[in-house]
Amino acid sequence: MRIFFITPKINFKTIGGSLIEYDLMIRTLMKLGNQVTVVTAFSYANAMTEGLPYKIIEENIMARGLLGIQKGIFKILKKYSGQADFFYVDGQVFLYGAGLYRRLGGKTPVSAYFNRELVCWPDGEANFVFQDNLFVRLKKIIRFYIEKYIGTLLANGIDLMLFTNPYLQKTYEKFGLRPGVDRVLIFGDPVDHAEYMEEQGITEDSYVKRNKTAGKLNIFYSSRMVPGKGFDLLLTAFSKVKNKEKFNLILGGTGPGEADVRKMISDYHLEPYVELFGWVPRNVLYSYLKKADIFIQPRWRTDLTSMSLIDAMTFGIPSIMPGGGGLQWDAQNGGLYFKDGDSDDLARKIEQLGNSPELRAKLSRACYARLAENEMNANWQINRWSEKMKEIKAQ
């Protein structure tokens, strides 16, 4: 099949988790015999695209507003309609324009992958901004209802929808997206765990072999320092841990909340226990993961999965995270779960995991058992997706 893979940008200079996923999706589709052409919609943001095994066509949607972006993707789909057997689009970015294309008679079916929330949704745990003023909140409310009652009617024209986990699917369905059961795949986060482990020189027993029975344990967390990432919750919980001298709390990342993070460390008198290492490239980040004894993701949107958690699982690191959502769907038996937002419960889980090398070894082994399942197997998922597209195209 001729698949046109439409995504905002290809930027390997400031590489993020989604780009790793997309690159693997494209390469695997090609290995399965598909002809894949990548179209970048915001090509001014591209970087380091030379030498890739797939063709990149650069388009430029210059609009920044919702209507302008959806109009732009609609035009791109119309432009390449005669050259493609199937379109792929990033769901949370282009869903309305893609749905409109099909509603108005566009002949090429469309597949959309949803791995994030919509911008219009009420601020949740993964919010990247601080408190909005009244005018901004009013605009968000208006946009929410336009997208919910008009936008989703268009978006439901998309032929195949992929969601990282069942919780995210349910959130979109509650918002108004109503794909039929035969038009949905739970897709996970496509990562080649085996290749990743080989590159980093780790095996399924690497963590168990270095599992400490004495000495300080390294608790690790790295993310952008903004309110929704939970640095405040983690520091509050750590301040309540009874045996703090047993741990090094290693925190990475920068952002507009960094000053608040530093103030909390000072206010709680945690300077002897906390290391801040700022932003680092991925190869340096991996060196921290190789030394981490416990990974904590203190806060995230309940319906989202996390590439940071996937990284930790790939290194076999036992994790602590809020339960009952996408994070628990990812890790399952590879983690301990605390009541979302409860710093006392998080402190108890830190003490529990810190006091038991046996439990840490058990959770580490469970990480690899989970990664071996089809839900987490990128090759299995992408092959299933490819076959589903062929089935829809043949209808």
MIDREN-913180 format. One line per field, with one value per residue: residue number from 1; x, y, z of N, C-alpha, C in turn. Coordinates in pm, whole numbers. Last residue first. Layout:
MIDREN-913180
num: c(NUM  ...)
n_X: c(X  ...)
n_Y: c(Y  ...)
n_Z: c(Z  ...)
ca_X: c(X  ...)
ca_Y: c(Y  ...)
ca_Z: c(Z  ...)
c_X: c(X  ...)
c_Y: c(Y  ...)
c_Z: c(Z  ...)
end
This chain:
MIDREN-913180
num: c(395  394  393  392  391  390  389  388  387  386  385  384  383  382  381  380  379  378  377  376  375  374  373  372  371  370  369  368  367  366  365  364  363  362  361  360  359  358  357  356  355  354  353  352  351  350  349  348  347  346  345  344  343  342  341  340  339  338  337  336  335  334  333  332  331  330  329  328  327  326  325  324  323  322  321  320  319  318  317  316  315  314  313  312  311  310  309  308  307  306  305  304  303  302  301  300  299  298  297  296  295  294  293  292  291  290  289  288  287  286  285  284  283  282  281  280  279  278  277  276  275  274  273  272  271  270  269  268  267  266  265  264  263  262  261  260  259  258  257  256  255  254  253  252  251  250  249  248  247  246  245  244  243  242  241  240  239  238  237  236  235  234  233  232  231  230  229  228  227  226  225  224  223  222  221  220  219  218  217  216  215  214  213  212  211  210  209  208  207  206  205  204  203  202  201  200  199  198  197  196  195  194  193  192  191  190  189  188  187  186  185  184  183  182  181  180  179  178  177  176  175  174  173  172  171  170  169  168  167  166  165  164  163  162  161  160  159  158  157  156  155  154  153  152  151  150  149  148  147  146  145  144  143  142  141  140  139  138  137  136  135  134  133  132  131  130  129  128  127  126  125  124  123  122  121  120  119  118  117  116  115  114  113  112  111  110  109  108  107  106  105  104  103  102  101  100  99  98  97  96  95  94  93  92  91  90  89  88  87  86  85  84  83  82  81  80  79  78  77  76  75  74  73  72  71  70  69  68  67  66  65  64  63  62  61  60  59  58  57  56  55  54  53  52  51  50  49  48  47  46  45  44  43  42  41  40  39  38  37  36  35  34  33  32  31  30  29  28  27  26  25  24  23  22  21  20  19  18  17  16  15  14  13  12  11  10  9  8  7  6  5  4  3  2  1)
n_X: c(-1251  -980  -918  -959  -747  -525  -552  -505  -238  -122  -191  -43  214  217  203  436  631  587  430  250  58  201  464  712  670  598  841  989  865  906  1168  1121  963  1154  1346  1193  1141  1402  1476  1288  1280  1186  921  831  902  740  488  473  472  225  56  108  25  -194  -236  -374  -234  22  165  457  514  478  224  164  260  32  -174  -64  -79  -356  -492  -459  -209  96  400  720  906  1218  1374  1448  1479  1217  1100  1201  1076  810  813  854  628  318  -41  -330  -541  -450  -160  54  301  536  708  1017  1227  1510  1773  1979  2184  2072  1964  2194  2248  2029  2094  2300  2155  1977  2110  1952  1864  1938  2000  1990  1957  1892  1980  2054  1821  1581  1419  1187  1283  1456  1273  1110  1289  1324  1064  1041  1228  1109  887  966  1254  1428  1562  1575  1676  1720  1767  1907  1829  1854  1776  1502  1310  1051  918  829  965  853  609  705  831  609  451  623  645  427  355  200  377  705  984  990  1172  1272  1371  1484  1666  1910  2001  2305  2366  2255  2158  2068  2111  2256  2105  1864  1939  2007  1842  1788  2052  2219  2337  2200  2138  1977  1754  1661  1594  1386  1191  1088  766  463  246  -85  -320  -628  -815  -1129  -1336  -1510  -1658  -1665  -1606  -1694  -1619  -1706  -1593  -1603  -1409  -1180  -1182  -1153  -892  -749  -792  -668  -398  -336  -542  -643  -903  -1009  -1156  -1335  -1575  -1560  -1494  -1745  -1835  -1636  -1696  -1943  -1923  -1651  -1567  -1739  -1670  -1400  -1418  -1542  -1340  -1127  -1226  -1233  -960  -875  -1012  -904  -582  -455  -170  66  82  52  -111  -156  -389  -573  -801  -1037  -937  -818  -612  -656  -383  -214  -222  -390  -377  -589  -628  -852  -898  -966  -1167  -1378  -1636  -1664  -1578  -1302  -1241  -1332  -1137  -916  -993  -1008  -750  -488  -396  -466  -365  -165  -261  -220  -411  -377  -299  -222  -254  -489  -446  -288  -470  -640  -454  -398  -647  -676  -471  -572  -803  -685  -544  -753  -900  -706  -416  -194  -85  87  186  381  546  782  816  1057  1104  1317  1554  1752  1937  1812  1685  1746  1427  1132  980  881  675  424  372  544  485  645  542  596  476  502  637  720  908  734  638  880  930  701  729  975  902  708  860  1036  849  759  984  1207  1498  1604  1687  1502  1200  952  608  328  251  131  214  61  119  34  83)
n_Y: c(-278  -252  -77  -241  -425  -257  -175  -420  -465  -252  -328  -562  -451  -295  -493  -643  -443  -364  -493  -458  -646  -887  -885  -808  -617  -786  -906  -683  -612  -831  -792  -567  -671  -842  -660  -518  -720  -763  -526  -319  -53  84  12  138  406  465  421  629  848  806  851  1124  1243  1172  1180  862  624  433  127  -21  -228  -440  -527  -238  -40  53  76  265  482  510  414  332  511  690  494  358  78  -80  -95  -200  -42  -43  106  361  402  403  641  820  788  696  739  900  937  1094  1285  1254  1234  1093  833  709  430  318  313  416  383  393  647  799  725  829  1101  1100  1050  1270  1566  1735  1990  1924  1790  1798  1585  1570  1552  1791  1957  1967  2147  2243  2478  2375  2246  2463  2612  2443  2450  2720  2734  2566  2612  2648  2423  2107  1788  1550  1444  1204  1148  885  739  708  933  907  743  849  1089  1345  1447  1300  1437  1683  1598  1501  1732  1895  1754  1714  1818  2049  2276  2188  2096  1800  1538  1259  1077  822  734  520  427  362  34  -297  -436  -343  -497  -585  -802  -680  -531  -736  -928  -852  -615  -351  -183  -8  -157  -355  -205  -126  -370  -442  -240  -22  103  250  227  98  51  -64  41  61  -21  -195  -36  300  606  872  1136  1264  1246  974  902  1003  840  584  605  628  371  190  353  485  420  481  446  478  679  969  1082  1192  1456  1582  1557  1688  1962  2005  1947  1981  2218  2398  2355  2445  2713  2813  2759  2913  3170  3171  3159  3403  3578  3515  3346  3028  2912  2761  2467  2203  1937  1682  1689  1942  2178  2050  2040  2156  1992  1645  1422  1170  984  853  840  758  697  723  651  866  1037  1279  1366  1507  1334  1332  1597  1598  1437  1606  1828  1700  1588  1680  1637  1389  1217  1255  1036  855  734  508  533  835  1010  1151  1309  1526  1738  1664  1678  1953  2064  1967  2099  2366  2354  2305  2547  2735  2659  2698  2899  2923  2873  2756  2455  2347  2041  1840  1498  1255  906  714  675  975  1163  1454  1586  1788  1932  2136  2362  2412  2231  2120  1878  1648  1332  1046  754  413  122  -188  -408  -410  -215  7  -18  28  298  418  342  461  731  751  708  922  1131  1104  1177  1392  1573  1802  1676  1556  1621  1654  1750  1661  1420  1169  943  766  457  229  -120)
n_Z: c(134  121  323  546  509  524  791  917  853  996  1262  1288  1263  1492  1695  1653  1689  1959  2223  2420  2364  2376  2624  2710  2902  3119  3174  3240  3485  3648  3727  3891  4094  4216  4303  4492  4677  4768  4891  5066  5134  4912  4905  5145  5108  4887  4997  5183  5011  4885  5101  5140  4903  4667  4394  4379  4583  4415  4322  4180  3884  3715  3663  3485  3307  3145  3329  3498  3320  3269  3589  3858  4057  4028  4094  4091  3957  3891  3580  3333  3118  3039  3245  3181  2929  3012  3163  2955  2802  2931  2880  3021  3195  3405  3355  3641  3898  3964  3889  3989  4009  4182  4108  3837  3666  3418  3416  3374  3114  2978  2985  2803  2572  2558  2725  3005  3232  3584  3815  4159  4432  4779  5040  5156  5103  5232  5377  5279  5163  4963  4799  4734  4577  4358  4255  4189  3983  3789  3634  3372  3349  3338  3453  3727  4046  4280  4603  4769  5091  5359  5487  5525  5667  5641  5425  5393  5181  4976  4944  4851  4617  4471  4445  4293  4057  3877  3633  3625  3656  3528  3422  3237  3411  3594  3878  4098  4379  4469  4798  4971  5125  5039  4835  4506  4199  3989  3901  3835  3609  3424  3323  3067  2990  2814  2621  2467  2242  2360  2436  2180  2071  2248  2219  2019  2075  2057  2312  2217  2079  2014  1737  1576  1417  1527  1694  1562  1740  1842  2051  2276  2525  2565  2380  2504  2731  2619  2512  2749  2853  2676  2492  2255  1971  1642  1413  1084  945  1043  1106  1353  1307  1285  1541  1683  1626  1756  2025  2100  1983  2113  2380  2386  2313  2542  2731  2635  2669  2949  3012  2908  3081  3336  3303  3423  3598  3367  3157  3098  3262  3348  3495  3310  3205  2967  2621  2402  2322  2402  2497  2298  2104  1840  1495  1226  880  611  256  -12  -104  37  98  329  527  484  561  823  945  912  1063  1315  1381  1413  1678  1770  1552  1285  1013  711  435  164  -92  -270  -476  -460  -230  -189  -159  47  259  254  317  580  705  691  842  1088  1122  1125  1352  1563  1471  1315  976  801  704  462  367  233  230  248  216  432  564  604  519  688  887  1087  1140  1104  1127  880  845  946  819  627  513  395  242  204  87  264  358  615  619  633  891  1023  970  1091  1362  1424  1400  1602  1839  1825  1843  2108  2266  2073  1987  1852  1614  1463  1364  1160  1233  1224  964  764  543  304  161  -62  0)
ca_X: c(-1398  -1042  -899  -1048  -886  -552  -564  -634  -340  -106  -239  -189  167  222  99  305  620  566  519  369  15  169  327  707  719  499  727  1021  876  771  1137  1208  904  1028  1382  1250  1031  1327  1542  1279  1316  1324  1010  808  960  885  534  470  583  348  61  133  168  -180  -233  -337  -355  -30  71  372  517  612  291  95  353  167  -193  -80  50  -265  -500  -593  -278  -46  321  608  851  1087  1370  1414  1599  1315  1070  1236  1222  856  790  950  752  435  77  -214  -567  -489  -302  34  172  442  635  887  1175  1364  1720  1858  2219  2152  1874  2125  2347  2041  1978  2332  2260  1925  2073  2066  1835  1895  2100  1925  2047  1842  1931  2149  1945  1614  1555  1179  1182  1508  1386  1056  1237  1440  1124  954  1248  1233  865  922  1125  1420  1471  1622  1571  1786  1657  1942  1802  1875  1920  1552  1452  1116  984  761  987  988  611  625  911  721  398  579  764  428  447  135  289  581  939  985  1065  1314  1259  1504  1531  1886  1924  2196  2403  2311  2113  2142  2014  2309  2245  1867  1899  2104  1887  1675  1978  2149  2414  2244  2215  2106  1835  1692  1700  1504  1259  1162  908  553  351  31  -194  -545  -709  -1043  -1252  -1423  -1563  -1721  -1565  -1771  -1565  -1794  -1594  -1686  -1548  -1223  -1190  -1276  -1006  -752  -837  -815  -449  -228  -524  -549  -848  -943  -1182  -1205  -1559  -1611  -1387  -1656  -1920  -1639  -1573  -1930  -2052  -1729  -1504  -1737  -1803  -1437  -1354  -1609  -1473  -1114  -1197  -1357  -1050  -825  -1036  -1046  -669  -499  -310  24  83  185  -116  -41  -264  -559  -665  -1005  -988  -938  -578  -683  -512  -220  -137  -410  -317  -540  -601  -761  -927  -861  -1175  -1241  -1617  -1693  -1721  -1381  -1198  -1403  -1276  -916  -970  -1126  -870  -552  -364  -499  -506  -161  -247  -203  -346  -421  -401  -218  -126  -473  -548  -221  -359  -694  -518  -292  -587  -777  -458  -445  -813  -771  -471  -649  -961  -769  -547  -176  -186  137  66  387  438  764  762  986  1092  1186  1519  1645  1982  1892  1603  1819  1572  1211  1034  979  810  487  276  548  454  618  589  558  551  429  610  604  955  813  544  819  1027  728  608  963  1009  670  748  1089  924  667  934  1115  1419  1544  1780  1588  1308  1053  748  368  284  130  224  114  74  100  0)
ca_Y: c(-275  -351  -33  -126  -472  -331  -77  -357  -557  -261  -201  -566  -550  -229  -391  -708  -514  -269  -537  -373  -507  -828  -908  -920  -572  -698  -990  -752  -515  -810  -906  -558  -573  -896  -762  -448  -661  -873  -562  -457  -148  104  -36  -5  329  483  334  489  830  800  717  1028  1243  1149  1306  980  700  509  233  0  -107  -385  -584  -351  -115  28  -10  129  439  467  480  343  395  687  590  399  213  -82  -22  -291  -59  -103  -37  297  401  299  513  815  737  781  658  896  859  957  1268  1254  1285  1132  931  760  537  334  198  436  388  274  533  809  694  684  1054  1125  956  1137  1486  1665  1921  2005  1789  1851  1630  1595  1430  1678  1974  1842  2113  2113  2486  2454  2171  2353  2668  2475  2324  2665  2814  2526  2579  2765  2476  2250  1875  1613  1506  1263  1185  1003  767  588  914  981  710  843  960  1264  1512  1264  1297  1677  1658  1413  1615  1938  1770  1651  1705  1921  2229  2264  2145  1945  1587  1369  1132  902  756  636  397  451  159  -200  -481  -315  -463  -469  -823  -776  -464  -632  -947  -864  -740  -404  -286  40  -35  -392  -271  -26  -289  -528  -259  -146  114  165  317  114  42  -20  -47  104  88  -250  -129  167  507  749  1055  1262  1378  1060  863  1058  984  617  581  741  488  196  267  422  484  409  525  390  537  900  1033  1055  1360  1570  1508  1542  1899  2021  1927  1867  2093  2391  2317  2310  2618  2823  2702  2767  3121  3184  3050  3279  3582  3494  3456  3119  2953  2801  2610  2259  2073  1702  1667  1819  2154  2122  1974  2219  2120  1761  1485  1283  954  943  786  860  640  791  635  787  895  1238  1279  1577  1369  1212  1546  1677  1391  1472  1844  1761  1504  1696  1761  1502  1238  1263  1169  856  843  531  432  753  939  1060  1205  1397  1749  1677  1551  1856  2092  1932  1953  2330  2388  2203  2419  2742  2651  2569  2876  2874  2914  2871  2520  2444  2138  1949  1613  1357  1036  744  580  886  1026  1391  1491  1663  1937  2016  2306  2508  2191  2242  1988  1728  1472  1130  889  520  239  -68  -400  -494  -353  -16  -25  -105  197  434  308  316  677  768  621  786  1112  1078  1041  1360  1451  1808  1756  1467  1698  1553  1778  1802  1452  1315  958  900  525  359  0)
ca_Z: c(148  30  184  523  516  399  684  932  801  852  1204  1300  1165  1362  1683  1649  1562  1849  2116  2426  2381  2246  2582  2616  2773  3057  3141  3116  3374  3595  3639  3774  4002  4163  4204  4376  4602  4707  4764  5020  5240  4956  4799  5119  5219  4880  4888  5229  5105  4806  5042  5248  4935  4811  4468  4302  4556  4528  4289  4297  3965  3727  3780  3548  3393  3093  3212  3548  3374  3164  3459  3801  4001  4063  4016  4176  3953  3956  3707  3441  3201  2951  3233  3308  2942  2921  3230  3066  2749  2949  2908  2934  3073  3433  3326  3497  3850  4069  3809  4036  3924  4185  4181  3917  3808  3450  3428  3503  3217  2990  3060  2943  2609  2592  2608  2947  3106  3470  3709  4039  4326  4644  4977  5166  5027  5164  5422  5345  5270  5074  4853  4814  4702  4445  4297  4293  4104  3855  3774  3447  3310  3366  3381  3605  3966  4163  4514  4690  4951  5280  5469  5408  5656  5773  5436  5494  5311  5023  4989  4974  4724  4504  4514  4426  4139  4009  3633  3606  3764  3519  3552  3234  3325  3509  3802  3978  4327  4384  4677  4934  5060  5134  4967  4629  4302  4062  3938  3947  3732  3461  3462  3158  2971  2930  2688  2598  2226  2301  2538  2282  2010  2232  2346  1997  2108  1979  2266  2303  2006  2127  1786  1686  1366  1422  1756  1579  1640  1846  1942  2160  2463  2652  2357  2374  2745  2691  2424  2657  2928  2683  2598  2330  2102  1729  1523  1180  921  1030  971  1346  1334  1169  1433  1688  1581  1611  1960  2150  1943  1967  2335  2430  2222  2413  2748  2640  2534  2873  3054  2850  2936  3308  3345  3318  3606  3499  3182  3078  3213  3259  3565  3388  3252  3091  2741  2456  2384  2319  2517  2391  2219  1953  1618  1319  1012  703  398  53  -136  13  -15  203  523  452  431  723  939  851  919  1255  1371  1283  1608  1856  1583  1431  1072  856  506  301  -65  -149  -469  -572  -230  -211  -254  -89  225  230  187  478  688  630  699  1029  1118  1024  1219  1538  1532  1452  1075  877  754  571  354  329  156  325  151  374  457  650  540  584  813  1075  1161  1075  1251  930  805  996  802  750  484  511  217  298  40  228  216  585  623  512  779  1028  926  948  1287  1425  1316  1461  1803  1829  1719  1997  2266  2181  1974  1985  1693  1539  1425  1185  1201  1230  1103  782  688  328  282  -59  0)
c_X: c(-1465  -1195  -974  -1040  -983  -697  -593  -656  -479  -213  -234  -253  15  180  99  195  484  550  493  468  133  125  296  566  714  544  619  911  896  771  1000  1179  989  966  1256  1287  1083  1212  1471  1351  1321  1371  1156  906  947  954  686  522  589  469  187  145  201  -32  -208  -346  -317  -156  19  287  436  622  434  174  292  243  -59  -106  42  -130  -398  -602  -407  -117  177  533  740  1035  1231  1402  1571  1447  1173  1211  1264  1008  836  937  860  558  198  -113  -447  -500  -338  -116  171  306  519  831  1039  1328  1568  1813  2096  2190  1951  2031  2287  2143  1985  2217  2304  2035  2041  2020  1962  1857  2055  2029  1964  1953  1899  2109  2041  1747  1602  1315  1172  1411  1445  1169  1182  1394  1239  1008  1163  1257  992  897  1084  1282  1483  1517  1632  1678  1716  1823  1878  1869  1953  1700  1514  1266  1067  822  925  1018  748  626  835  803  511  528  727  555  477  226  235  484  825  924  1076  1199  1311  1372  1542  1743  1897  2132  2281  2349  2168  2076  2083  2219  2302  2011  1911  2067  1988  1718  1868  2074  2350  2320  2275  2196  1973  1786  1752  1621  1389  1248  972  700  453  125  -70  -402  -645  -938  -1156  -1332  -1467  -1616  -1632  -1729  -1631  -1742  -1682  -1698  -1643  -1368  -1236  -1293  -1136  -867  -846  -868  -600  -278  -415  -532  -764  -875  -1125  -1229  -1428  -1612  -1433  -1555  -1839  -1732  -1581  -1810  -2048  -1853  -1588  -1679  -1813  -1571  -1393  -1551  -1548  -1251  -1188  -1338  -1180  -915  -992  -1074  -812  -579  -344  -120  42  191  24  -37  -142  -422  -662  -868  -952  -988  -699  -653  -532  -364  -132  -320  -328  -491  -543  -750  -815  -890  -1073  -1232  -1474  -1653  -1758  -1529  -1281  -1368  -1356  -1057  -971  -1109  -986  -687  -458  -471  -538  -300  -231  -195  -330  -343  -457  -330  -122  -347  -529  -319  -299  -582  -576  -351  -477  -718  -559  -432  -687  -794  -556  -571  -856  -822  -606  -310  -154  39  111  250  449  651  731  944  1011  1186  1383  1602  1876  1926  1683  1735  1630  1359  1115  1044  917  637  331  465  456  591  549  623  506  525  531  561  843  864  617  716  965  819  634  839  1001  775  718  981  987  742  845  1061  1331  1447  1732  1691  1390  1176  833  511  333  145  240  100  141  41  86)
c_Y: c(-192  -345  -126  -80  -359  -378  -145  -251  -497  -351  -206  -442  -560  -323  -327  -606  -580  -342  -454  -406  -411  -682  -835  -947  -682  -655  -908  -850  -588  -707  -888  -671  -558  -800  -819  -548  -588  -819  -676  -480  -293  1  -22  -59  179  400  347  395  687  779  701  886  1145  1137  1293  1106  833  582  299  124  -117  -262  -532  -405  -241  -72  -44  32  296  420  424  411  430  574  587  507  232  60  -32  -225  -149  -127  -108  147  327  288  397  683  732  715  751  791  849  874  1121  1250  1282  1179  978  857  579  449  199  305  399  269  406  690  706  646  903  1079  976  1041  1343  1593  1858  1923  1860  1856  1677  1643  1446  1556  1855  1849  1980  2066  2356  2456  2242  2271  2559  2531  2350  2532  2762  2605  2548  2738  2591  2296  2021  1702  1576  1312  1264  1028  889  615  791  958  775  821  956  1125  1432  1328  1261  1535  1657  1469  1523  1820  1811  1663  1650  1800  2088  2204  2244  1994  1739  1408  1250  950  855  636  526  409  239  -75  -390  -379  -454  -425  -707  -798  -558  -565  -842  -889  -747  -530  -340  -65  12  -269  -306  -86  -185  -449  -340  -172  -22  195  233  222  49  -52  16  -3  141  -143  -188  72  373  652  917  1184  1381  1199  946  1022  1049  768  622  726  611  318  283  326  411  488  435  475  445  749  961  999  1216  1457  1491  1481  1748  1942  1947  1841  1973  2258  2313  2269  2475  2721  2702  2700  2969  3134  3052  3162  3453  3489  3429  3234  3054  2855  2638  2408  2134  1843  1696  1809  2033  2083  2054  2155  2179  1889  1597  1331  1067  900  891  793  749  713  692  774  808  1087  1245  1496  1434  1243  1424  1630  1465  1417  1710  1781  1569  1627  1785  1637  1364  1306  1156  1002  808  650  448  649  837  977  1104  1280  1613  1674  1554  1721  1992  1952  1904  2181  2346  2228  2311  2612  2652  2559  2742  2843  2854  2916  2634  2503  2235  2041  1722  1469  1130  886  606  795  930  1247  1419  1555  1798  2039  2180  2458  2290  2229  2122  1854  1547  1273  975  651  359  40  -279  -483  -450  -160  -53  -122  57  323  313  271  525  709  629  687  974  1055  1009  1220  1428  1692  1770  1544  1606  1627  1652  1829  1596  1347  1106  928  661  438  125)
c_Z: c(40  35  87  377  487  395  550  825  811  790  1051  1238  1168  1250  1544  1625  1546  1715  1991  2315  2379  2256  2452  2564  2667  2918  3072  3075  3242  3482  3573  3676  3876  4062  4138  4266  4479  4624  4693  4887  5192  5056  4841  5016  5194  4988  4869  5122  5155  4898  4957  5194  5048  4847  4617  4387  4494  4485  4416  4270  4092  3813  3800  3668  3452  3179  3150  3433  3426  3213  3362  3667  3931  3989  4064  4101  4055  3976  3768  3576  3322  3023  3147  3303  3069  2926  3142  3141  2856  2890  2910  2978  2980  3306  3343  3473  3697  4019  3898  3933  3980  4092  4184  3982  3898  3598  3466  3524  3356  3098  3082  3033  2754  2634  2648  2822  3053  3348  3582  3927  4208  4552  4828  5084  5040  5087  5363  5397  5349  5192  4974  4876  4793  4579  4394  4345  4219  3983  3851  3595  3398  3326  3423  3544  3845  4067  4398  4597  4899  5130  5385  5382  5533  5763  5563  5511  5425  5157  5046  5031  4856  4619  4559  4509  4282  4091  3772  3614  3748  3621  3533  3364  3318  3418  3721  3919  4212  4334  4601  4802  5017  5055  5077  4750  4439  4177  4017  3995  3851  3593  3506  3302  3075  2892  2815  2679  2359  2286  2484  2388  2109  2173  2331  2120  2082  2007  2189  2252  2096  2088  1908  1714  1473  1363  1653  1633  1667  1736  1950  2042  2338  2593  2442  2345  2616  2708  2493  2558  2837  2757  2609  2436  2178  1858  1613  1286  1028  1029  947  1204  1326  1190  1305  1582  1578  1559  1809  2065  1983  1921  2182  2372  2257  2316  2614  2652  2532  2731  2976  2888  2870  3159  3298  3377  3496  3492  3326  3109  3207  3202  3479  3451  3343  3145  2866  2585  2455  2395  2415  2403  2320  2069  1728  1447  1101  833  485  202  -62  1  -50  82  389  442  391  582  835  840  847  1105  1297  1270  1490  1789  1660  1478  1223  899  653  357  76  -148  -355  -569  -342  -221  -290  -192  83  190  153  338  585  607  626  880  1053  1010  1109  1395  1490  1521  1212  985  843  598  472  287  258  232  239  319  394  535  592  621  705  1007  1148  1105  1229  1059  846  971  849  728  618  463  336  257  123  176  171  439  588  506  649  918  923  898  1137  1348  1310  1369  1654  1788  1713  1867  2147  2166  2097  1997  1836  1622  1514  1235  1219  1185  1109  931  719  478  291  58  0)
end
